[in-house]
């Protein structure tokens, strides 16, 4: 478990020189008015890319964040995940290669899923990163090749069911799992068994970041 506490004192806002961000991503953040990282964003960034404040880590820890509304938690998990997807895109030999999900983000209501999806589209604008919404009220997905999925439990479970006649998701490349408002997600009796099943199917997930936000 990664644990980090950042407290601003005397008007000082901690900053890090995160020069590993893609220029298009930086431009998108600037246009959104995001020029300084908030504490929860710094901590999530460190958990994804570093084993401490200075050293790059090949196996980052899981991350549990407890932050209030308006603290920037959505961008805290979106920005590092988008950068990781951009890194994968650069390492892909063919620009036309089909990519299965690298990250899945879960929220407990369709409204929250839609809100996260819209924020994700803002962050990836102008890049080749594909974001897919998987939620009730939206059509069942027909294409399993995308980078980031924003999901509700029920609809995702449908696409993860071996008895489903439609598209079944391939999680072989899944490395990042985000559980937004985890305290409410655990109230769904279907979620924990689904979570365990995902960990079994996603061979790369056990050594990478699971974000939980309360």
N, C-alpha and C positions, 0 to 999 in steps of 0.2 A: 504494500500500500504506500503510495506517495503522499507525503504530508508536507505542506509548506504554508507558512503564515507570513503575509506581507502587510505591514502597517505603515501608513503614511504619517509622518510626524512633522510639525512645524511647517506645514504646507508643501513638504517634499513629496513628490510622486516618484516612486521607483521606476527606473527605465532600464531596459536591456537592449543591446544592439543586436536585434534579431535580423541579421543581414542574410539569412537563408530564405527569406520570403521572396517569391517570384514577383517581378516588377508589375505584372498585370494585377496580381493580387493586392499589392501595395496601392496601386492606383485606384482599385475598386474601394479599398478601405478608406483612402483619402476622400473619395467622392461621397462616401457615406458619413464623413466627418469623424472617422475613427483614426486618430493620430497618436494617441497615447494608450498604452495597455493598462487596464484596471487590474487590481490584485488577483481576482479569480482567473483572468486571462493570462497573466504572467505565470501563475501556478500551473494552469493546464498546459501552457506552452512548454514549461520546464518538464512536466511529466511526460509529454509526448516526445520531445527531442533530446532531453538531457537527463543524466543520472544525478546531477546537482546543477548549481547555477553556472558551472563552467565547462563541464565535460559532456561531449556527445555520447549518447547511449544507444546501443543497438537493440536493447531490450528494455524499453521504458516500463514503468510500473503502472498498475491500475490507479485510477484517480477518483476520489470522492470529493465533490465540492458541495459546500453548504453556503448558499449565497441568496441574498434577497432579490426580489423583483426589481429590475432596472440596473442590476450590477454587471450586466454584460455577459451573462453565462452562455447565451446562445452563440455569440461570436467566440466565446472561450473555447467551445469544442469545434465550431465550424472552421475557424481559420487554420488551426494546425492540421485538421483532417484534409481540408482542401489542398494545403501545401503538400501533404504526403501523397495525395492523388496526383498532383502535378509532377512530383518526383517520379512516381511510377510511370506516368505518361512519357516523360523524357527517356526513361530506361527501356521503353517498349521499342522493339526493332522496327515495327511497321506502324505508321500513323493510322492505318485502317484496322489494326488488330482489335478484336472484340474483347472487351474487358468485363469480367464479372465483378460483383460488388466488392469494394474494399472497405466500405463503412456502412453501417446501418444505424439509424437514429430512431428511437422509439419514444412516443409520447402517448398519454392516456386518453386523448380526445382528438377528434378530427379537426377541431378548431386549432388546437396546439400544433398538430401535424402540419396543417396548412400554413400556419405562421412561420414555423421553422423552414418549411419548403420555400416560402417566399424570400426569407432571409438568405437561404442558401443560393438561390438564383441570383441575388444581388452580388454575393461574394464571388461566384464563379463566372460572372458576366465577362465575355470576351475571351474565355478560355475554352478548351475542348472537354472540360469536365462535364459529365452528364449526371444530372440529379433526377431521381425518379421518386414520385410520390406513390405510396402503397397504402391506401386508406379507403374506408367506406365513403360512399358518395362520389368516388372517382371510378373510372373504368378499370376493370381488371387488367393488369399489365400483360402485354403480348411480347415484350422484348426484355429478356433477362440480362442484357448487356448494358450496364451502367456502372458508375463509380460510387455514388452515394445514394442510399435509399432512405427516405423519410417515411416512417411506418406507424400504422396503428396495429394493435395486437391481432384483432380479428382478421383483417384483410391479409396481413403477412402470414398468419397461420394457414390461411387458405392456400397460399402459394407455396407453403412449406409442407403441405400434406401429401403423402405419397399416394393417397387415393384420389387426389384432385386430377381431373382430366385436362385441365389447362396447364399453363406454364408453371413449372416448379423451379424455384431459385437454386442456383449453384453457389454455395458458400465457400468453395475451396480457397478463394483469395481473400476472404473476409479477415481483416486485421483489427478493425476498430468498431466497437459497439458502444453506443451512447444511450443511456437510460435517463431521459429527462423527467424531473419530478419523480424520482425513484420511490419516494415514500407513498405516492399514490399508485404507482405502477404495481407495487407488490400486493395491493388489495385485489388485483385481478388474479383469480386462482389459476388461470391458464398461463400466466406469464412465466412463473418459475420453471415449470416443466418445459416450456418452450425455450427458455434461456439455456437450460441444461442440454437440450437437444441441439441447439445452435452451437454450443461449445464443442459438442461431440462431432458435429459435421464440419465445423470451421477449423481445419488443422492448424492454421496459423494464428488463431485468436488467442491461444493460451499464453503466448509470449508477448502480447501487445496490450494496448491500452483499452480498458473498459472504463468509460466515463459514467459516473453516476452523479446526478444533480438533485439536490433536495431544496 
